[in-house]
Every structure is written in structure tokens, then in C-alpha cells.
Amino acid sequence: MFPTRWRASAAFLTVAALTAAAGCSAPTDTATEDTPTADERIATVRALRAAVGADAAALGTAAATVALELDRLHASLPAGPAERRAAVAAAEDATLDPLRDALEGFGPDLAGDATGPDAEAVRGALGDAASAAAALASEAERDLATVTRTAAADERLLHLVAAWSEPGSRSEQLRRLEEVAAAAEALAAELEDVEETPACLGSVPRRAEAAVTVARGSRELASLVEARRGEEFDVRRRELSADPFGTGGPLVVEDRARVACWREQSAVVDRADAVASALDELEAALNPTDLGAGAGG
């Protein structure tokens, strides 16, 4: 099931909800020397709402947008590696830049020099929201970098496979096929050192396995060339070219099929949830229940 918590978080915290109207009746209360009166607390809460409302709303919108847009990206990854790179760049512009902008200057300092228990609660919530949003930005960057890496791997794999059909003399073919096999093995080794999160996506290991398959196919073709079995070479090359990675189709198809895993286990979703929770905490701090209707206007 598609997560609903962060899907709605962009709308839960609005400037209107955090801005109190003037002229509200306020409960009266007595206070000790170190404790603010109810009237003082209400004034503080109203000032805090005005101070943090717009920034909190912007952060909530930006955080929810990151999770939504990355979900869309994973669910509909373009087939072509170049198009996938472009989609990642577009996602960065549309989501990470606004989140970074919303994070700039966001934190406990937004509460200014306000004092009292309500101000401290607001500062704590602002700090939690800022930390969660910074973690979200880092995880989103990591997520997008993995998509870029797999697109680059696909480009390399397609280039290697295309070399199977290049014309040339027997010696040229042998040299080229050996170079392809070596390059494919190097790519597989490179990808095997990459840690993917969440691991259930399997997009990086899938490319590593595809590279091993390409290396194996290249050496099989080279053996046919070396044995001067030209007709068998042509038949086998066509067979291998029809499914060069041994997956029955483009690697990206399986990437898209794993979107449910991304939704359930991605750190991006977890961090977006954390931002929403921190903003819930902020909303509660800006609406202290013990002040009744007085603080709400």
C-alpha cells in the first residue's frame, strides 16, 4: 500500500493553521515568580506561530515532495539510460533544491529570544524537524546517485554488447571480444563493491550479474571465432544479442517492478516520515492544550 503519512504531510501544516487571530478570549491564571502567566504564554505562542509558520509549511511541503517525486521516479524509470539520467537531474532540481532552500536558516533559532516552556518545546521540535530534513536530503541524494550509477552501467553494458556485431578480421574480432570480456568483468567487480540501499531493490547486483553474463557470452563467441566456426558464430551472436543479459528484457523493467520494496524499506520514506513527525510535534507545541482556546484565537 502506498504510504499515506508523508503523502499528506505537505498540507497538514499551513500558515493559516499557525497564525492566530487577534481578539481571542484568554484564560486567566496566576503565576509564581518563575512561571509565566497564561496571558504571557498565549502571547508567546502567538508570536512563535507568526515566526515559524511559513518556514515550517515550506519545509513540510518540500519534504513531502521529495518522497512523492522519488516514488514516481522509481515507479516509472525511463527505459533509456540517457533519459534516466535526465529524469534524475529533473528530480534533483524539482525536489532537492527546494528542500535545501527550505532548510537554509531553519532550526531552533527561528524561535528567536522567546522564553518559557512553550518556546523550549518549539525549539526542540524545530531542531528535530531540521535534523530529519537534513537526513532526508542526504538519503535522497544517495538514492538518486544509485539510479545514476545504474544508468551509467546500462550505457556501458549496451556499448559492450554492440561490439559483438562490429565487423573485422578474425584477429580483430578475437582482440575485440577479449577486450569486451575484460571490460565486462571489470564492471562486474566495480559494481560488486557498491552497497545499495535498500538492498531489496537489487538494481546494482543485477547489473553486476549482467556484466558477468556479457563476459561469458563474449568468451563463448571468441572461442567460435578462434575455431573458425563462422556460421555457428553468426547464429550464436544473434541468440546472445536477443537477450544479452540473460534477463529476458531490459534491466530497468525489474527496477520498476521493485517499487513496492522501495516504498516499504527506503530510507527516503523513513526520513520523510520523521520530518512529518517532527512537524506534528511542532504543531502540538504551537497549540498547547492546557491553554484551551485562548492561544488558538
NULUMTI-820164 format. One record per residue: residue in three letters; x, y negated, z negated of N, C-alpha, C in turn. Coordinates in steps of 0.05 Angstrom, whole numbers, plus 32768, in hexadecimal, padded with zeros to 4 digits. Example, Ala and Ser with C-alpha at 12.3 -4.5 7.8 and 13.67 -1.06 7.14 Angstrom:
// NULUMTI-820164
Ala810880727F6480F6805A7F64810880427F64/Ser8101802D7F72811180157F7181027FFF7F63/
***
This chain:
// NULUMTI-820164
Met80118018800080008000800080127FE78000/Phe800B7FD48011801A7FBB801280197FAC7FF8/Pro80307FA47FED802F7F967FD3801E7F7D7FD4/Thr800F7F787FBF7FFD7F617FBF80077F4B7FAD/Arg80177F527F9980207F3E7F85802E7F277F93/Trp80437F2C7FA280527F167FAE80447F0C7FC7/Arg80317F1B7FD280237F117FE980127EF97FE1/Ala80087EF97FC97FF77EE37FC080067ECD7FB0/Ser801F7ED27FAA802D7EC07F9880317EA47FA3/Ala80317EA27FBD80357E877FC9801E7E747FC2/Ala80077E7F7FBC7FF07E6E7FB87FE97E6B7F9A/Phe7FF57E7C7F897FEC7E7C7F6D7FF37E627F5E/Leu80097E567F6780137E3F7F5880127E277F6A/Thr7FFF7E167F677FFC7DFE7F7880007DE57F68/Val80057DD07F7680097DB67F687FEF7DAF7F5A/Ala7FD87DB47F667FBF7DAD7F5A7FBB7DBC7F3F/Ala7FC47DD57F3E7FC07DE57F267FD27DDB7F10/Leu7FE87DCD7F177FFB7DC57F037FF97DA77EFD/Thr7FE77D9A7F097FE47D7D7F047FCB7D777EF5/Ala7FCD7D6C7EDD7FB67D677ECC7FAA7D4C7ED2/Ala7F907D4A7ED17F827D317ED47F837D227EB9/Ala7F817D087EBB7F817CF77EA37F657CF77E97/Gly7F637CEE7E7E7F4A7CEB7E717F3E7D047E65/Cys7F4D7D197E607F437D317E547F427D2E7E36/Ser7F2E7D3B7E2A7F2D7D3B7E0D7F427D4E7E03/Ala7F4E7D477DED7F647D577DE27F5E7D5E7DC5/Pro7F657D777DBD7F607D7E7DA17F727D6D7D8F/Thr7F697D677D787F797D587D657F867D6C7D52/Asp7F9D7D657D487FAC7D777D367FBF7D677D26/Thr7FC67D717D0F7FDA7D657CFF7FF47D747D03/Ala800A7D687CFC80247D747D0180377D6F7CEB/Thr804A7D817CE880607D7C7CD580737D6A7CE2/Glu80887D637CD4809C7D507CDE80AA7D5B7CF7/Asp80AE7D767CF880BD7D827D0E80AB7D8E7D24/Thr80917D8C7D20807E7D987D33806E7D837D41/Pro806E7D837D5C805E7D6F7D6B80407D737D66/Thr80327D5D7D6780147D5F7D6580097D6B7D7E/Ala7FF07D727D7D7FE27D7D7D957FE37D687DAB/Asp7FDE7D4E7DA47FDE7D397DB87FF97D367DC5/Glu800E7D387DB580297D367DC0802F7D4E7DD2/Arg80267D657DCA802B7D7D7DDB801C7D7A7DF6/Ile80037D717DF57FF47D6E7E0D80017D5A7E20/Ala800B7D447E1580197D317E2680327D3D7E33/Thr80407D4D7E2380597D5A7E2D80527D6E7E43/Val803D7D7E7E3F80357D927E53802D7D847E6D/Arg801E7D6F7E6B80157D607E83802D7D557E92/Ala80407D4A7E8380587D3F7E9080687D557E9D/Leu806A7D6D7E9180787D837E9C806B7D8D7EB6/Arg80507D8E7EB580427D967ECD80497D847EE5/Ala80487D6A7EE0804F7D577EF5806B7D5A7EFE/Ala807D7D617EEC809A7D637EF280A17D7C7F02/Val80947D927EFC809D7DAC7F08808A7DB77F1D/Gly80717DAD7F1E805D7DBA7F2E80647DBD7F4C/Ala806C7DA77F5980727DA97F7680897DBB7F7B/Asp809E7DBA7F6B80B67DCB7F6F80AF7DE87F6B/Ala809F7DEE7F5680977E097F5180867E157F67/Ala80747E047F7280637E0D7F8880747E137FA1/Ala80887E027FA680997E067FBD80A97E207FBA/Leu80B37E257FA280C37E3D7F9D80B17E567FA1/Gly80997E557F9680877E6C7F9880807E727FB5/Thr807B7E5D7FC580757E617FE1808D7E6D7FF0/Ala80A57E627FEB80BD7E6B7FF980C37E887FF2/Ala80C17E8F7FD880C77EAB7FD080B47EBF7FDD/Ala809A7EB87FDD80867ECA7FE9808B7ECD8007/Thr80937EB6801480977EB7803080AE7EC98038/Val80C47EC9802880DA7EDB802D80D17EF8802D/Ala80C27F00801980B97F1C801880A77F23802F/Leu80957F11803580827F16804B80907F188066/Glu80A27F05806C80AF7F05808680C27F1C8089/Leu80D07F24807480E27F3B807780D27F55807A/Asp80BB7F56806D80A97F6D807180A17F6F808F/Arg80997F58809A80917F5880B680A97F6080C8/Leu80C07F5780C280D87F5D80D180DC7F7C80D1/His80DC7F8880BA80E17FA580B880CB7FB580C6/Ala80B37FAB80C5809C7FBA80D1809C7FB880F0/Ser80A97FA480FB80A87F9F811880C37F988123/Leu80D77FA6811B80F27FA1812680F37FA38144/Pro80FD7F8E815280FF7F90816F81107FA78178/Ala81097FB2818F81187FCA819981347FC381A1/Gly81387FAC81AE81537FA481B881647F9981A2/Pro817D7FA181A0818F7F96818C81917F78818C/Ala81937F6C81A481957F4F81A6817C7F41819B/Glu81657F4D81A2814C7F428198814A7F45817A/Arg81557F5A817081557F5F815381667F4A8145/Arg817D7F448150818E7F2F8145817F7F148144/Ala81727F0E815A81637EF5815C814D7EF58147/Ala81407F0C8142812A7F0D812E81367F088112/Val814E7F13810D815B7F0E80F381617EF080F0/Ala816C7EE4810481737EC88103815A7EB780FE/Ala81447EBE810B812B7EB0810781217EB380EB/Ala81237ECB80E0811A7ED080C4812B7EC080B1/Glu81457EBE80B681567EAE80A4814D7E9180A4/Asp81487E8680BC81407E6A80BE81257E6580B1/Ala81137E7980B480F77E7480AB80F47E7B808D/Thr81067E8A808281017E93806681187E8B8053/Leu81317E92805A81477E8D8048814D7E6F8045/Asp814C7E60805A81517E438058813C7E368046/Pro81227E3A8049810F7E2E803781137E37801A/Leu811A7E508016811F7E5A7FFB81377E4C7FEE/Arg814C7E497FFE81647E3B7FF3815D7E1E7FED/Asp814D7E127FFF81457DF67FFA81347DF47FE0/Ala81227E077FDD81117E067FC581217E0B7FAB/Leu81377E1A7FAE81487E207F97815A7E087F8F/Glu81607DF77FA281727DE17F9D81667DCF7F87/Gly81747DCD7F71816B7DBC7F5B81557DC87F4A/Phe814C7DE17F5181377DEE7F4181447DFB7F29/Gly81387DF77F1181417E047EF981387DF57EE1/Pro81437DFC7ECA813B7DF07EB0813C7DD17EAF/Asp814F7DC67EBF81527DA97EBE813A7D9A7EC9/Leu81287DA87ED781107D9B7EE180FE7D917ECA/Ala81027D9E7EB280F27D967E9B80FC7D7C7E8F/Gly81127D717E99811C7D587E8F81247D5A7E71/Asp811E7D447E6381267D437E46810E7D497E34/Ala80F97D557E3F80E27D5C7E2F80EA7D6E7E18/Thr80DD7D6B7E0180E37D7C7DEA80CA7D897DE0/Gly80CF7D9C7DCE80B87DAB7DC280B67DC77DCD/Pro80A57DD77DC180A27DF47DC980997DF77DE6/Asp80887DE67DEF807E7DE97E0B80947DE37E1F/Ala80A47DCF7E1980BA7DC87E2B80CE7DDF7E2C/Glu80D47DEC7E1580E77E027E1480DB7E1A7E24/Ala80C27E1F7E2180B57E357E3080B77E307E4E/Val80B27E177E5680B47E107E7380D17E137E7D/Arg80E47E0A7E6D81007E0C7E7581087E2A7E79/Gly80FF7E3B7E6781057E577E6980F97E637E82/Ala80E07E5C7E8880D37E667EA080E17E5C7EBA/Leu80E97E427EB980F67E377ED081117E457ED5/Gly811F7E4B7EC081387E597EC381347E757ECE/Asp81207E837EC4811A7E9E7ECE81127E9D7EEB/Ala81027E8A7EF380FA7E887F0F81127E827F21/Ala81237E707F18813B7E697F28814D7E817F2C/Ser81517E907F1681637EA87F1881577EBD7F2A/Ala813D7EC17F28812F7ED57F3981307ECD7F56/Ala812C7EB47F5B812C7EAA7F7781497EAC7F83/Ala815D7EA67F7381797EA87F7D817F7EC57F84/Ala81767ED87F72817A7EF47F78816B7EFD7F91/Leu81537EF27F9581437EF87FAD81527EEF7FC6/Ala815E7ED77FC5816D7ECD7FDC81847EE07FE3/Ser81927EE97FCE81A97EFB7FD281A07F157FDE/Glu818B7F207FD481817F3A7FDE81767F377FFB/Ala816A7F21800181607F1D801C81777F1A802F/Glu818C7F0C802781A37F09803881B07F25803E/Arg81B17F35802981BC7F50802C81AB7F61803E/Asp81917F5F803B817E7F6E804B81817F678069/Leu81827F4D806F81847F44808A819F7F4B8096/Ala81B47F4B808581CE7F53808F81CF7F708098/Thr81C07F81808A81BE7F9D809181B07FA080AC/Val819B7F9180B0818D7F9380CA81A07F8980E1/Thr81AF7F7480DB81C27F6B80EF81D87F8080F5/Arg81E17F8D80E081F67FA280E381EC7FB980F4/Thr81D37FC280EF81C87FD880FF81C37FD0811C/Ala81BC7FB7812081B97FAD813C81D47FAE814A/Ala81E97FA5813C82037FA68148820C7FC2814E/Ala82067FD5813C820C7FF1814081FE7FFB8159/Asp81E57FF4815C81D67FFD817381E27FF2818D/Glu81EB7FD9818D81F87FCE81A482117FDE81AB/Arg82217FE5819782397FF4819C8233801081A7/Leu821F801D819B8217803881A3820E803881C0/Leu81FD802481C781F3802381E38209801E81F7/His821C800D81EF823380088200824480218204/Leu8248803181EF8257804A81F18249805E8203/Val822F806082008220807482108220806C822D/Ala821F80528233821F8048824E82398050825D/Ala824F8053824E8268805B825A826880778265/Trp82558088825D825380A38268824D80A28286/Ser823F808E828F8237808C82AB8249807C82BD/Glu825F807282B18271806182C18281807382D4/Pro8283806B82EE8292807B830182B0807A82FC/Gly82BE808D830882DB808C830682E780A7830E/Ser830180A7830F830F80C08316830D80D382FE/Arg831680EC83028315810082ED832680F682D5/Ser833D80EC82DA834E80E282C3834180CA82B5/Glu833580B982C5832880A182B9831080AA82A8/Gln830180BD82B282EA80C782A282F480D48288/Leu830980E4828A831380F18272831C80DC825D/Arg832B80C88267833580B48254831D80A48248/Arg830A809D825982F3808D824F82E3809D823B/Leu82DD80B6824182CD80C6822F82DB80CA8214/Glu82F580CD8214830480D081FB830480B581EC/Glu8305809F81FA8303808581ED82E8808181E0/Val82D3808981EF82B8808781E482B5809881CB/Ala82BF80B181CC82BD80C281B582CC80B7819D/Ala82E380AC81A182F380A0818B82E480878180/Ala82D98077819282CB805E818982B280668179/Ala82A4807B8182828C808381748293808E8158/Glu82A8809D815682B180A7813C82BA80918129/Ala82C6807D813482CE8065812482B68057811A/Leu82A18054812B828880478122827B8057810C/Ala827A8072810F826E808380FB827D807F80E0/Ala8297807F80E082A7807C80C882A1806080BB/Glu829F804C80CC829A803180C2827F803080B4/Leu826B803C80C08250803B80B5824D804C809C/Glu825C8061809A825A80738083826380658069/Asp8273804F806C827C804080558268802A804D/Val82528027805B823F801280558229801D8042/Glu8224800E802D820F8016801A81F680068021/Glu81E18015802781C78009803081B480088019/Thr81A57FF2801681917FEF800181777FE5800E/Pro81607FF48009815F800D7FFB81698024800C/Ala817380387FFF817F804F800D816B805E801D/Cys8152805D8015813D806D8024813980638040/Leu8142804B8047814080418063815080538076/Gly81688059806E8179806B807E818280608098/Ser817F8046809D8186803B80B781A4803C80BD/Val81B4803880A981D1803980AD81DB805680B1/Pro81D3806980A081DB808480A581D1808F80BF/Arg81B9808580C881AE808E80E181C1808680F8/Arg81CC806E80F781DF8066810C81FA8075810A/Ala8202807C80F2821A808C80EF821780A780FB/Glu820080B380F681FA80CE810381F880CB8121/Ala81ED80B6812B81EB80B28147820680AF8154/Ala821880A181468234809E8150824280B98151/Val823E80C9813D824A80E4813E823F80F48156/Thr822580F1815B821880FF8172822480F5818C/Val822980DB818E823580D081A7825180DA81AA/Ala826080DC8195827C80E68196827C810381A0/Arg8269811381948267812F819C8260813281B9/Gly824C812281C28244812381DE825A811B81F1/Ser8269810781E9827F80FD81FA8295811381FD/Arg829B812181E882AF813681EA82A4814E81FA/Glu828A815381F8827F81698208828181628226/Leu827B8149822C827D81408248829A81418252/Ala82AD8139824082C9813A824782D28156824D/Ser82C88169823E82D18185824382C7818F825E/Leu82B08185826782A5818D828182B681808297/Val82BE8167829382CF815A82A782EA816882A9/Glu82F5816F8292830F817C8291830E8197829F/Ala82F781A5829D82F481BF82A982EB81BD82C6/Arg82E981A482D082E1819F82EC82C581AB82F2/Arg82B381A982DF829881B382E38286819B82E8/Gly828981908300827B81778306825D81788305/Glu8251818D83118234818E83118229819182F5/Glu823681A282E5822D81A582C98231818A82BA/Phe8246817C82C0824A816282B38233814F82B9/Asp822B814E82D38215813C82DA81FB814382CC/Val81F5815D82CB81DD816682BE81DD815F82A0/Arg81F48166829481F68162827781F681448270/Arg82028134828182038117827C81E6810C827C/Arg81D68115829081BA810C829181AB81148278/Glu81AF812D826F81A28137825881A98127823F/Leu81C38122823C81CC8113822481C380F68226/Ser81C380EA823D81BB80CE8240819D80CA823A/Ala818D80DF823E817080DD8238816B80DB821A/Asp817D80E6820A817A80E481ED819680E381E1/Pro81A580CE81E481C180CD81DD81C780D081BF/Phe81B380C981AF81B880C9819281AB80E28184/Gly819E80F281948191810A8189817A81048177/Thr816D80ED817B815680E5816A813B80E58178/Gly813C80EA8192812380EA81A1811980CF81A9/Gly812780BA81A3811E809F81AA8131808B819D/Pro812C807181A1813C805C8196813E805E8177/Leu81558058816C815980598150814780468140/Val81408030814D8130801C813F811380268139/Val810A803A814880EF8044814480ED80508127/Glu8102805F811F8101806A81048105805480EF/Asp8114803F80F68117802880E380FB801C80DD/Arg80EB801880F180D0800D80ED80BF802080DC/Ala80C3803980E180B2804D80D380B8804E80B5/Arg80CF804280AD80D68043809080CD802A8081/Val80BB801A808D80B38001807F80A580068065/Ala8097801D8062808B8023804880A080268033/Cys80B68033803A80CD8036802780D7801A801F/Trp80DA8008803380E47FED802D80D17FDF8019/Arg80B77FE1801D80A47FD4800C80A57FDF7FF0/Glu80AA7FF97FED80A980057FD380C480027FC3/Gln80DA80017FD280F480027FC481077FEB7FC9/Ser80FF7FD97FDA81117FC37FE181157FB07FC9/Ala812E7FA87FC581357F947FB081297F797FB7/Val81247F747FD181177F5B7FD980FB7F597FCD/Val80EC7F6F7FCE80D17F6F7FC380D37F6C7FA4/Asp80E67F7A7F9880E97F787F7B80EF7F5C7F72/Arg81017F4F7F8081097F337F7980F27F207F7E/Ala80E37F247F9380CC7F137F9880B77F167F82/Asp80B37F2F7F7980A27F347F6280AC7F257F49/Ala80C67F257F4580D27F187F2E80CD7EFA7F2F/Val80CF7EEE7F4780C97ED17F4A80AC7ECC7F42/Ala809A7EDC7F4D807E7ED97F4680797EDB7F28/Ser80867EEE7F1B80827EF27EFE808C7ED97EEF/Ala80A37ECF7EF880AE7EB77EEA809C7E9F7EEE/Leu80907E9D7F05807E7E867F0A80637E8A7EFB/Asp805B7EA37EF780457EA97EE5804C7E9F7EC8/Glu80647EA57EC0806E7E9C7EA6806D7E7E7EA4/Leu80767E717EBA80767E537EBA80597E497EB8/Glu80477E557EC7802B7E4C7EC780207E4F7EAB/Ala80267E657E9D801C7E687E8280287E537E6F/Ala80427E4D7E73804F7E397E6280427E1D7E66/Leu80397E187E7E802C7DFE7E85800F7DFE7E7E/Asn80047E147E747FE87E157E6C7FE77E237E51/Pro7FF37E187E3C7FF37E247E227FD77E297E17/Thr7FD07E417E117FB57E487E097FAD7E3C7DEE/Asp7FC17E377DDD7FBA7E2C7DC27FB27E0F7DC3/Leu7FB67E027DDB7FAD7DE67DDD7F917DE47DE8/Gly7F857DFA7DF07F6A7DFA7DFA7F677DEA7E13/Ala7F527DDC7E177F4D7DCD7E307F5B7DB37E31/Gly7F667DAA7E1B7F727D907E1A7F897D8C7E2E/Ala7F9A7DA17E317FB17D9D7E437FA97DA07E60/Gly7F927DAD7E657F8B7DB37E817F7C7D9C7E8E/Gly7F727D8A7E7F7F637D747E8A7F467D7B7E8F/
***
